[in-house]
Amino acid sequence: MKSSNVIYHQASVTRQRRNKLNDHHSVVLWFTGLSGSGKSTLAHALEEKLFQKGCRTFVLDGDNIRHGLNSNLDFSEKSRTENIRRVSEVSKLMMESGLIVMTAFISPFNKDRDKARKLISSDDFIEIYCKASLETCESRDVKGLYRRARAGEITNYTGIDSPYEVPENPELTIDTDNQSLEGSVSTILSFLKSNGIIN
């Protein structure tokens, strides 16, 4: 239950001032897709290119977040929703600090991604759907998680016994089945430039 005694503090150093100092806009790039679709790989490769351009960036990775902030959550639908809620709040704060924030989370449910968009604001939320077939994702399964899920050793695994809801209107769809990593990064960079987010 929220306290009624909490008042939002308005800082004098605003996001707009930080954006001017950084010479780029701060946004949230929300990478979504099945495990193995290339979300983390693509987010980190993009971050490297943005860093080389002098942009202020950070990648929030699903596995890393679950080691700390969300270590108390399991993979039930309720916990997955809470996982994304917390990530959305952190992403918004980091965006306000002037960063280009990249989140790499399966985030399987449309309702949770829609809530994230609403919290962050549609103008600042860029949904990037990493599209890859289940067969491709299973072939990239270096951790053996799909194999374990198919054997019944892991439950509530997205794509096996838990659904993944494909984004209805993402800003970008990256076909990681067929497009190279370099080509995928170039597609996103072109989008960011054409929308005035980076120079």
C-alpha positions as CSV (number, residue, x, y, z in Angstrom):
1,M,0.0,0.0,0.0
2,K,1.4,3.4,-1.0
3,S,2.0,6.0,1.6
4,S,0.1,9.3,1.4
5,N,3.1,11.1,2.9
6,V,5.4,10.8,-0.1
7,I,5.9,14.0,-2.2
8,Y,7.8,13.9,-5.5
9,H,10.9,16.1,-5.5
10,Q,11.6,18.2,-8.6
11,A,15.3,18.4,-9.3
12,S,16.9,21.5,-10.7
13,V,19.1,19.4,-13.0
14,T,16.5,18.1,-15.4
15,R,16.5,15.4,-18.1
16,Q,16.4,18.1,-20.8
17,R,19.6,19.7,-19.4
18,R,21.2,16.3,-19.3
19,N,20.2,15.6,-22.9
20,K,21.7,18.9,-24.0
21,L,24.9,18.1,-22.2
22,N,25.1,14.6,-23.7
23,D,24.1,15.8,-27.2
24,H,21.6,13.0,-27.6
25,H,18.1,12.2,-26.3
26,S,17.6,9.7,-23.5
27,V,15.2,6.9,-24.3
28,V,14.4,3.3,-23.4
29,L,15.0,0.7,-26.1
30,W,13.0,-2.3,-25.0
31,F,14.3,-5.5,-26.6
32,T,11.8,-8.4,-26.4
33,G,11.7,-11.9,-27.8
34,L,12.1,-15.5,-27.0
35,S,15.2,-16.8,-25.0
36,G,17.8,-17.2,-27.7
37,S,16.4,-14.6,-30.1
38,G,19.4,-12.4,-29.7
39,K,18.2,-9.7,-27.4
40,S,21.2,-9.4,-25.1
41,T,23.7,-9.9,-27.9
42,L,22.1,-7.2,-30.0
43,A,21.7,-4.8,-27.1
44,H,25.3,-5.1,-26.1
45,A,26.5,-4.8,-29.7
46,L,24.4,-1.7,-30.1
47,E,25.7,-0.2,-26.9
48,E,29.3,-0.7,-28.1
49,K,28.5,1.4,-31.2
50,L,26.7,4.1,-29.3
51,F,29.5,4.2,-26.7
52,Q,32.0,4.8,-29.6
53,K,29.8,7.7,-30.7
54,G,30.1,9.2,-27.2
55,C,26.6,8.4,-26.1
56,R,25.7,7.7,-22.4
57,T,24.3,4.2,-22.3
58,F,23.4,1.2,-20.1
59,V,22.1,-2.3,-20.7
60,L,19.7,-3.9,-18.2
61,D,20.0,-7.6,-18.8
62,G,17.4,-10.1,-17.6
63,D,19.8,-12.6,-16.1
64,N,21.8,-9.8,-14.3
65,I,18.7,-8.2,-12.8
66,R,17.6,-11.5,-11.4
67,H,20.9,-11.9,-9.5
68,G,20.1,-8.8,-7.5
69,L,17.1,-6.5,-7.6
70,N,14.7,-9.3,-8.6
71,S,16.4,-12.3,-7.0
72,N,13.3,-12.9,-4.9
73,L,11.1,-13.6,-7.9
74,D,10.3,-16.9,-9.5
75,F,9.0,-17.5,-13.1
76,S,5.3,-17.6,-12.3
77,E,3.1,-15.2,-14.3
78,K,2.7,-13.0,-11.2
79,S,6.4,-12.8,-10.6
80,R,7.2,-12.1,-14.3
81,T,4.7,-9.2,-14.2
82,E,6.5,-7.9,-11.1
83,N,9.9,-8.4,-12.7
84,I,8.9,-6.2,-15.6
85,R,7.2,-3.6,-13.4
86,R,10.4,-3.2,-11.4
87,V,12.5,-3.1,-14.6
88,S,10.2,-0.4,-16.0
89,E,10.6,1.8,-13.0
90,V,14.4,1.4,-13.0
91,S,14.5,2.1,-16.8
92,K,12.5,5.3,-16.4
93,L,14.8,6.6,-13.6
94,M,17.9,5.8,-15.7
95,M,16.3,7.5,-18.8
96,E,15.6,10.6,-16.6
97,S,19.3,10.6,-15.7
98,G,20.1,11.1,-19.4
99,L,21.0,7.6,-20.5
100,I,20.0,5.6,-23.6
101,V,18.7,2.5,-21.7
102,M,18.6,-0.9,-23.4
103,T,16.5,-3.6,-21.7
104,A,16.9,-7.2,-22.8
105,F,14.1,-9.2,-21.3
106,I,11.8,-11.8,-22.7
107,S,8.9,-9.8,-21.3
108,P,6.4,-12.3,-22.8
109,F,3.1,-10.6,-22.1
110,N,1.7,-7.7,-24.1
111,K,-0.1,-6.2,-21.0
112,D,3.3,-5.9,-19.2
113,R,5.0,-4.3,-22.1
114,D,2.0,-1.9,-22.5
115,K,2.3,-0.9,-18.9
116,A,6.0,-0.2,-19.3
117,R,5.3,2.0,-22.3
118,K,2.6,3.9,-20.4
119,L,4.9,4.4,-17.4
120,I,7.9,5.5,-19.5
121,S,5.7,7.4,-22.1
122,S,5.1,6.3,-25.6
123,D,7.5,9.0,-27.1
124,D,10.4,7.6,-25.0
125,F,9.7,3.9,-25.4
126,I,11.0,2.1,-28.4
127,E,9.9,-1.6,-28.6
128,I,12.3,-3.8,-30.6
129,Y,11.0,-7.2,-31.3
130,C,13.8,-9.7,-31.9
131,K,12.0,-12.2,-34.2
132,A,13.3,-15.7,-34.4
133,S,11.7,-19.1,-34.7
134,L,11.6,-21.4,-31.8
135,E,13.7,-23.9,-33.7
136,T,16.4,-21.2,-34.2
137,C,16.3,-20.2,-30.5
138,E,16.6,-23.8,-29.4
139,S,19.6,-24.3,-31.7
140,R,21.3,-21.4,-29.9
141,D,20.5,-22.8,-26.4
142,V,24.0,-22.7,-25.0
143,K,22.7,-23.0,-21.4
144,G,20.6,-26.1,-22.2
145,L,17.4,-24.5,-20.8
146,Y,15.1,-25.4,-23.7
147,R,16.3,-29.0,-23.4
148,R,15.6,-29.1,-19.7
149,A,12.2,-27.5,-20.2
150,R,11.3,-30.1,-22.8
151,A,12.4,-32.8,-20.3
152,G,10.1,-31.3,-17.7
153,E,13.0,-30.2,-15.4
154,I,12.1,-26.5,-15.8
155,T,8.5,-25.3,-15.7
156,N,6.9,-22.1,-17.0
157,Y,9.5,-21.8,-19.7
158,T,8.5,-19.3,-22.4
159,G,7.9,-21.0,-25.7
160,I,7.5,-24.4,-24.2
161,D,4.9,-24.5,-21.5
162,S,4.4,-20.7,-21.1
163,P,3.3,-18.4,-23.9
164,Y,5.1,-15.6,-25.7
165,E,2.8,-12.9,-27.0
166,V,4.3,-11.3,-30.1
167,P,4.2,-7.5,-30.0
168,E,1.3,-6.0,-31.9
169,N,2.9,-2.7,-33.0
170,P,6.6,-2.6,-32.2
171,E,8.6,0.4,-33.4
172,L,11.1,-2.1,-34.9
173,T,11.1,-5.8,-35.8
174,I,14.6,-7.3,-36.2
175,D,14.6,-10.7,-38.0
176,T,17.4,-12.3,-36.1
177,D,16.8,-15.5,-38.0
178,N,18.1,-14.0,-41.2
179,Q,19.7,-10.6,-40.5
180,S,23.3,-10.4,-39.4
181,L,24.2,-8.9,-36.1
182,E,26.0,-6.0,-37.9
183,G,23.0,-5.5,-40.1
184,S,20.7,-5.5,-37.1
185,V,22.7,-2.9,-35.3
186,S,22.8,-0.7,-38.4
187,T,19.0,-0.9,-38.7
188,I,18.6,0.3,-35.1
189,L,21.2,3.1,-35.5
190,S,19.4,4.3,-38.7
191,F,16.1,4.4,-36.8
192,L,17.7,6.4,-33.9
193,K,19.2,8.9,-36.3
194,S,16.1,9.3,-38.4
195,N,14.1,10.0,-35.3
196,G,16.5,12.6,-33.9
197,I,17.6,10.6,-30.9
198,I,21.3,10.5,-31.9
199,N,23.3,12.5,-34.4
